[in-house]
Amino acid sequence: MSKLLLRSSSFIRAAKRFVRRQPYIADELKVVLELLSKDQFHPKLKTHKLKGELQDSWACSVGYNCELFLRSLNINLKKLFF
């Protein structure tokens, strides 16, 4: 089952800036976002729980020097729209 990825405006700005500075990472970022929508615990992502102030969040690896932070929201879309 695919999940809906909600990207904040700050994520979109940061991703554009990051890809502009390091264009070789664009394809890997696209693959990671596709994997996240299918299975957020895919072994390639190296998903792990965060501690401290970000204890409600998770992170996954995009590349050697890049991590993506995510937060899981459990929203029933049927109740929201119908």
C-alpha positions in Angstrom: 0.0 0.0 0.0 1.4 3.4 -1.0 1.5 6.2 1.5 0.9 9.9 0.8 4.0 11.9 1.3 3.3 15.5 2.5 6.2 17.8 1.6 6.4 21.1 3.5 7.3 24.2 1.6 10.5 24.4 3.6 11.4 20.9 2.5 10.8 21.8 -1.1 13.0 24.9 -0.9 15.8 23.0 0.9 15.6 20.1 -1.6 15.9 22.5 -4.5 18.8 24.3 -3.0 20.5 21.0 -2.1 20.1 19.5 -5.6 21.3 22.8 -7.2 24.5 22.5 -5.1 24.9 18.8 -5.5 23.1 17.7 -8.7 24.4 14.1 -8.5 22.0 13.5 -5.5 18.8 14.4 -7.4 18.3 10.8 -8.7 19.0 9.3 -5.4 16.6 11.7 -3.6 13.8 10.7 -6.1 14.4 7.0 -5.4 14.3 7.5 -1.7 11.0 9.4 -1.9 9.5 6.6 -4.0 10.7 4.0 -1.5 9.3 6.0 1.4 5.9 6.1 -0.2 5.9 2.3 -0.6 7.8 1.1 2.5 9.4 3.5 5.0 11.4 0.7 6.6 13.0 -0.5 3.4 16.6 -1.7 4.2 18.1 0.7 1.6 16.7 3.7 3.6 18.3 2.8 6.9 15.3 4.2 8.7 15.9 4.9 12.4 14.1 6.5 15.3 15.5 9.8 16.6 16.0 10.7 20.3 15.9 13.9 22.3 13.9 16.9 21.0 13.0 14.9 17.8 11.9 11.8 19.6 8.6 11.7 17.7 10.4 11.7 14.3 12.3 9.2 12.2 15.3 9.7 9.8 16.4 7.9 6.7 19.6 8.0 4.6 19.5 9.8 1.2 23.2 9.6 0.5 26.6 9.6 2.2 26.1 13.1 3.7 22.4 13.6 3.7 19.6 12.4 5.9 15.9 13.0 5.5 13.7 13.6 8.6 10.2 12.4 8.6 7.2 12.3 10.9 4.4 9.7 10.6 0.8 11.1 10.7 -2.1 8.7 11.2 -4.9 10.5 9.5 -8.1 8.7 8.3 -8.7 10.4 4.9 -12.2 9.0 4.7 -13.3 10.8 7.9 -11.5 13.9 6.8 -13.1 14.3 3.4 -16.4 12.4 3.7 
